[in-house]
């Protein structure tokens, strides 16, 4: 059944506002804003856990019940953790840190909740490491993807895991009703811009009152594919509160200056130079053989989408792959990248083929679901870095706003080349992919 038909059915059952909310929810919005009062919607005071009926109205915001419940859970649990008593731990000596990093370390050890933000190269992971070193071993560090976890494990001497594994989430039921309790004195979560409202609600629910919570990320990156720009909303609330928020803005790596200047221009909505969008398959294949190279596309489908480019790039030998379904038995996580050593003929996996993930080696036929990764979507590239990046910006990329350019550009460590259809850079920088929610407003009102 086509989505238009589904919307028509919903519209007949719960009216045009319900259909509009369903469409907004599919686009990642938790609510919509309307000044007029629409009849048939449940009027909300703001503190209800749930409501009767299909659509609720709080002030000028309209909600489907599921989104109201999830958003409310984030607000209540975040407020509970903010009010938790912690014993401040004061530090001495901040050698190697700049002023804001030192402030972040001090806040991380003295506040119940800290939102730590900053662009690439500003030393977020270094700051986390300094906090961990001073706090001790009673710390758990988590991230939404296997790739981000792998990066953190290389730099931190504490337990690190994916959010799904940490919270024991195997299904949507676990996400909504899980009863896991995290028994740590400090919980640090990286790449928070990727976390949607449901996962954040589950995380906050699992943290004990009195546990220090540090949320780390770059709120200028793409919001999660699912619902809500949740981390950005929490950061805005904490910044306005004037406590528990630090934004790192000093680049600690001079070799990234050109890349970061492009990223900053995009963040401000300014134009950046780019080349004509065209396929350079033979050239890209040579770059892959040198190592440290990756293609990123803003779209999944189409002639310059991820699927088409991966098909054109395929050749027998060492093939980059990305895991798309977590396999706990093999300890491979969704988003983890490796190399397929393709020795047998054809595309089908044979007994001679192997897969490498760091120092781990597996028969390729045993792998969980995976995709070729010559070209990654910008969404899936979050949490990763590559020496050299070619960013493809075809028509349709403007739907993701300037955040898709910012995220793609900041995946590069040394060199970024941007290839775009005419008018696409202008269209992207003039839009934002920020999702509508009432989290900050509900926190301020509570």
MARBA-765834 format. One record per residue (C-alpha): residue number from 1; residue in three letters; x, y, z. Coordinates in steps of 0.5 Angstrom, whole numbers, m for minus. Last residue first. Layout:
NUM,ala,X,Y,Z
...
***
This chain:
446,unk,18,43,69
445,unk,17,49,64
444,unk,24,50,62
443,unk,25,42,61
442,unk,18,42,57
441,unk,21,48,53
440,unk,28,44,52
439,unk,24,38,50
438,unk,19,40,46
437,unk,21,37,39
436,unk,22,39,32
435,unk,28,36,28
434,unk,34,40,25
433,unk,35,38,18
432,unk,37,46,16
431,unk,37,49,10
430,unk,40,55,6
429,unk,47,51,6
428,unk,44,45,3
427,unk,41,49,m3
426,unk,47,53,m4
425,unk,51,47,m4
424,unk,46,43,m9
423,unk,46,49,m14
422,unk,49,45,m20
421,unk,50,38,m18
420,unk,56,37,m13
419,unk,63,34,m12
418,unk,67,36,m6
417,unk,74,34,m5
416,unk,76,33,3
415,unk,84,32,5
414,unk,87,31,11
413,unk,83,28,17
412,unk,76,28,13
411,unk,70,26,17
410,unk,69,33,18
409,unk,67,35,11
408,unk,61,29,11
407,unk,58,32,17
406,unk,58,39,15
405,unk,55,37,9
404,unk,50,33,12
403,unk,48,38,17
402,unk,47,44,12
401,unk,40,41,10
400,unk,38,34,10
399,unk,33,35,4
398,unk,38,39,0
397,unk,41,32,m2
396,unk,36,31,m7
395,unk,40,33,m13
394,unk,47,30,m12
393,unk,52,32,m7
392,unk,58,27,m7
391,unk,64,28,m2
390,unk,71,25,m3
389,unk,75,24,3
388,unk,82,23,5
387,unk,85,21,11
386,unk,79,18,14
385,unk,75,19,20
384,unk,69,15,23
383,unk,63,16,28
382,unk,58,19,23
381,unk,60,15,17
380,unk,53,12,17
379,unk,49,18,16
378,unk,54,21,10
377,unk,52,14,7
376,unk,58,10,5
375,unk,62,9,m1
374,unk,67,3,m2
373,unk,63,0,4
372,unk,60,m6,1
371,unk,54,m8,5
370,unk,54,m13,11
369,unk,49,m18,14
368,unk,52,m23,19
367,unk,59,m26,17
366,unk,60,m34,17
365,unk,61,m34,10
364,unk,67,m30,10
363,unk,71,m34,14
362,unk,73,m30,20
361,unk,80,m26,22
360,unk,80,m22,28
359,unk,87,m17,28
358,unk,83,m11,26
357,unk,76,m14,23
356,unk,79,m18,17
355,unk,74,m22,13
354,unk,76,m29,9
353,unk,74,m32,2
352,unk,77,m39,1
351,unk,70,m42,3
350,unk,66,m38,m2
349,unk,62,m32,m2
348,unk,58,m30,m8
347,unk,60,m24,m12
346,unk,64,m28,m17
345,unk,70,m32,m17
344,unk,74,m34,m10
343,unk,79,m30,m7
342,unk,75,m24,m4
341,unk,79,m22,2
340,unk,73,m18,5
339,unk,76,m12,10
338,unk,73,m9,16
337,unk,68,m4,18
336,unk,63,m4,25
335,unk,57,0,24
334,unk,52,m6,27
333,unk,57,m9,32
332,unk,61,m16,31
331,unk,62,m20,37
330,unk,62,m26,33
329,unk,56,m29,38
328,unk,54,m22,39
327,unk,52,m21,32
326,unk,50,m14,30
325,unk,47,m13,23
324,unk,49,m8,18
323,unk,57,m10,18
322,unk,61,m5,14
321,unk,65,m8,8
320,unk,72,m5,4
319,unk,74,m10,m1
318,unk,81,m13,m2
317,unk,81,m17,m8
316,unk,76,m18,m13
315,unk,73,m12,m16
314,unk,67,m7,m14
313,unk,67,0,m15
312,unk,61,1,m20
311,unk,57,m3,m15
310,unk,59,1,m9
309,unk,57,7,m13
308,unk,50,5,m15
307,unk,49,3,m8
306,unk,51,9,m4
305,unk,48,14,m9
304,unk,51,18,m15
303,unk,46,14,m20
302,unk,40,14,m15
301,unk,39,11,m8
300,unk,43,12,m2
299,unk,44,19,m2
298,unk,49,24,1
297,unk,55,20,m1
296,unk,61,19,2
295,unk,67,16,m2
294,unk,73,14,3
293,unk,81,14,3
292,unk,86,12,8
291,unk,89,7,3
290,unk,93,7,m3
289,unk,89,2,m6
288,unk,83,6,m5
287,unk,86,12,m9
286,unk,87,8,m15
285,unk,80,5,m15
284,unk,78,13,m14
283,unk,81,14,m21
282,unk,78,9,m24
281,unk,71,10,m22
280,unk,72,18,m23
279,unk,64,19,m24
278,unk,62,26,m24
277,unk,59,32,m20
276,unk,63,38,m22
275,unk,67,41,m17
274,unk,66,45,m10
273,unk,68,51,m7
272,unk,64,53,0
271,unk,58,58,1
270,unk,56,60,7
269,unk,50,58,12
268,unk,54,59,18
267,unk,55,51,19
266,unk,57,51,12
265,unk,63,56,13
264,unk,65,52,20
263,unk,66,46,16
262,unk,70,49,10
261,unk,74,52,16
260,unk,75,46,19
259,unk,78,42,13
258,unk,83,48,11
257,unk,85,48,19
256,unk,86,40,19
255,unk,93,40,20
254,unk,93,45,26
253,unk,90,40,30
252,unk,88,42,37
251,unk,82,46,34
250,unk,80,51,40
249,unk,72,51,40
248,unk,70,46,46
247,unk,63,48,48
246,unk,62,46,55
245,unk,55,45,59
244,unk,53,43,66
243,unk,51,50,68
242,unk,49,57,65
241,unk,41,54,65
240,unk,41,57,58
239,unk,47,53,56
238,unk,44,47,59
237,unk,37,48,55
236,unk,41,49,49
235,unk,45,42,50
234,unk,39,38,52
233,unk,36,40,45
232,unk,42,39,41
231,unk,42,32,44
230,unk,35,31,42
229,unk,35,33,35
228,unk,29,28,35
227,unk,26,21,32
226,unk,30,16,27
225,unk,35,18,23
224,unk,39,21,28
223,unk,41,29,27
222,unk,46,31,23
221,unk,52,34,26
220,unk,52,41,29
219,unk,51,38,36
218,unk,58,35,36
217,unk,58,30,42
216,unk,59,28,49
215,unk,54,27,54
214,unk,57,26,61
213,unk,53,23,67
212,unk,55,23,74
211,unk,51,17,78
210,unk,47,20,84
209,unk,40,18,81
208,unk,42,11,78
207,unk,42,11,70
206,unk,37,6,67
205,unk,32,11,65
204,unk,37,16,62
203,unk,39,10,57
202,unk,32,8,55
201,unk,30,15,54
200,unk,36,16,50
199,unk,34,10,46
198,unk,27,12,45
197,unk,29,20,43
196,unk,34,18,38
195,unk,42,18,39
194,unk,46,20,33
193,unk,48,27,36
192,unk,50,23,42
191,unk,57,21,39
190,unk,60,19,46
189,unk,56,17,52
188,unk,60,17,59
187,unk,57,14,65
186,unk,60,15,72
185,unk,59,12,79
184,unk,57,5,76
183,unk,51,0,77
182,unk,47,1,70
181,unk,40,m1,72
180,unk,37,m5,66
179,unk,29,m5,67
178,unk,27,m5,59
177,unk,20,m3,58
176,unk,21,2,52
175,unk,27,0,49
174,unk,27,m7,51
173,unk,20,m8,48
172,unk,23,m5,41
171,unk,28,m11,41
170,unk,35,m14,43
169,unk,37,m8,48
168,unk,41,m11,54
167,unk,43,m3,56
166,unk,50,m4,55
165,unk,50,m8,49
164,unk,45,m3,45
163,unk,49,3,48
162,unk,55,0,45
161,unk,61,m2,49
160,unk,67,1,53
159,unk,69,m1,60
158,unk,75,3,62
157,unk,83,4,59
156,unk,81,9,54
155,unk,84,11,47
154,unk,84,5,43
153,unk,77,3,46
152,unk,74,9,44
151,unk,76,8,37
150,unk,73,1,37
149,unk,66,4,41
148,unk,65,9,35
147,unk,66,4,30
146,unk,61,m1,34
145,unk,56,5,34
144,unk,51,8,39
143,unk,57,10,44
142,unk,58,8,51
141,unk,63,9,57
140,unk,63,6,64
139,unk,66,9,70
138,unk,68,6,77
137,unk,75,5,75
136,unk,78,12,77
135,unk,75,19,77
134,unk,82,23,75
133,unk,84,18,69
132,unk,76,18,67
131,unk,76,26,66
130,unk,83,26,63
129,unk,80,21,58
128,unk,74,25,56
127,unk,78,31,55
126,unk,82,27,50
125,unk,76,25,47
124,unk,73,32,46
123,unk,80,35,44
122,unk,77,40,39
121,unk,79,36,33
120,unk,72,35,30
119,unk,67,40,33
118,unk,65,41,40
117,unk,60,39,45
116,unk,61,37,53
115,unk,54,36,56
114,unk,55,35,63
113,unk,50,32,69
112,unk,51,31,76
111,unk,57,36,76
110,unk,63,36,80
109,unk,68,31,76
108,unk,65,33,69
107,unk,65,40,71
106,unk,72,40,73
105,unk,74,36,67
104,unk,70,41,62
103,unk,73,47,65
102,unk,80,44,64
101,unk,78,43,57
100,unk,76,50,56
99,unk,82,53,58
98,unk,87,49,54
97,unk,89,42,57
96,unk,96,39,57
95,unk,98,41,64
94,unk,91,41,68
93,unk,94,41,75
92,unk,90,40,81
91,unk,83,37,81
90,unk,77,38,85
89,unk,72,32,86
88,unk,65,34,88
87,unk,60,29,92
86,unk,54,28,87
85,unk,47,29,89
84,unk,42,28,84
83,unk,38,34,81
82,unk,40,34,74
81,unk,39,26,74
80,unk,32,27,76
79,unk,31,32,71
78,unk,34,28,65
77,unk,29,22,67
76,unk,23,27,67
75,unk,25,30,60
74,unk,27,24,57
73,unk,21,20,59
72,unk,16,26,57
71,unk,19,26,50
70,unk,18,18,49
69,unk,11,19,52
68,unk,9,25,48
67,unk,12,21,42
66,unk,8,15,43
65,unk,1,20,44
64,unk,2,23,37
63,unk,4,31,39
62,unk,1,38,37
61,unk,5,44,40
60,unk,2,51,41
59,unk,1,50,49
58,unk,1,42,49
57,unk,m4,39,45
56,unk,m5,32,44
55,unk,m7,27,38
54,unk,m10,20,38
53,unk,m14,20,45
52,unk,m13,19,52
51,unk,m6,22,55
50,unk,1,19,57
49,unk,6,21,62
48,unk,2,28,64
47,unk,7,33,66
46,unk,5,38,61
45,unk,m2,41,62
44,unk,m5,37,56
43,unk,m11,39,52
42,unk,m13,33,48
41,unk,m15,34,41
40,unk,m22,34,38
39,unk,m22,41,36
38,unk,m16,44,33
37,unk,m13,51,37
36,unk,m9,55,32
35,unk,m2,57,33
34,unk,1,51,30
33,unk,7,47,32
32,unk,9,40,30
31,unk,11,34,34
30,unk,17,29,35
29,unk,20,31,28
28,unk,24,25,25
27,unk,21,26,18
26,unk,17,20,19
25,unk,14,23,25
24,unk,12,29,21
23,unk,8,25,16
22,unk,4,22,22
21,unk,3,29,25
20,unk,0,31,19
19,unk,m4,25,18
18,unk,m7,26,25
17,unk,m8,34,24
16,unk,m12,32,18
15,unk,m17,28,22
14,unk,m16,22,26
13,unk,m20,16,23
12,unk,m21,19,16
11,unk,m14,22,16
10,unk,m11,16,18
9,unk,m14,12,12
8,unk,m11,18,7
7,unk,m4,18,10
6,unk,m4,10,9
5,unk,m6,12,1
4,unk,m1,17,1
3,unk,4,12,4
2,unk,3,7,m2
1,unk,0,0,0
***
